[in-house]
Amino acid sequence: MKGIVTKSTGSWYNVKTTEGQTVPCRIRGKFRIKGIKTTNPVAVGDWVEFDMEPRKETGVITYIYPRKNYLLRRSINLSKQYHILAANIDQVFLTAPIINPETSTLFMDRILATAEAYNIPAVILINKVDLINTPELEENKNERKKIYEKAGYPVIEVSAKTGYNINLLKEKMKNKTSMFTGHSGAGKSSLINAVDPHLNLKTGHISEAHKQGRHITTFAQMYDLDFGGHIIDTPGIRGFGVVDMKPEEIDHYFPDIFKYKTDCKFNNCKHVNEPGCAVKPAVEKGEISPSRYTSYLQLLQEAESEENNPYR
């Protein structure tokens, strides 16, 4: 039987068949020993084949169809292993409020670079704009929007609480498989509920002491949208480790930096201190955001450390 994985709990997977039936499935041990470094060889969004177990209402996954793409991050507790957040995604929505909690540009740039690496279009959602009630916060929001629009990303201001721009968000999601990601407490589940109230997902609150949210979404899960399409809700992320990026490729994943690369004197310019670099002058002129350049340098340093690590 063939179906799509709609929920992953680590050891069991809900698979929705082409006839609309949902079957709990597990995987055979052979999937674990094929040299796959990921903590989850099967991910939400995967198309799979499975066999029903004799005299049971459960199945065993026997085959995973090739993925068109997936979003991958380094596991927090197992640094040498990776975790697939979701597969076969049409677009990723990075939910990034500037308050309650604030989302750092480095965190955003890590996710955006990973999406670029796997050819997944990204949209930035500045959520909780109803909380922006001071000139300073308004300035922070406008600056954040300017940075990422200049980098080539669509940026949408939204509010799950007031419904601001929710119809625009629905239009972008219609008939597509979208993934929501972001910090714990960024408001992903609240936004999904605003887009499709029938889903009625659990939502959490922000700790006043730590200004962080709790992990309300424990496992990745795909939902059907009543207006067409699918949404994948992922657990809130506090840290996002990038995976398998070679130092010479990092600038490919920053579109605003990459477009200046052809003007560099040397083809292998890393845009650090090489003569004839076209990127650094663009940063100095404000054509490339300093925060984006700083994120690039951070990822470059990590990739170089990983490449030189004899134990990797």
Secondary structure, DSSP 8 states (H G I E B T S, - for coil): -EEEEEEE-SS-EEEEETTS-EEEEEE-GGGGGSS--BS-SS-TT-EEEEEE-TTSS-EEEEEE---S-EEEEE-SS-TT-EEEEEES-SEEEEE--SSSS---HHHHHHHHHHHHHTT--EEEEE--GGG--SHHHHHHHHHHHHHHHHTT--EEE--TTT-TTHHHHHHHHTTSEEEEEESTTSSHHHHHHHH-GGG------B-TTT--B-----S-EEEE-TTSSEEEE----S--B--S--GGGGGGG-HHHHHHHTTSSSTT--SSS-TT-SHHHHHHTTSS-HHHHHHHHHHHHHHHHHHT-TT-
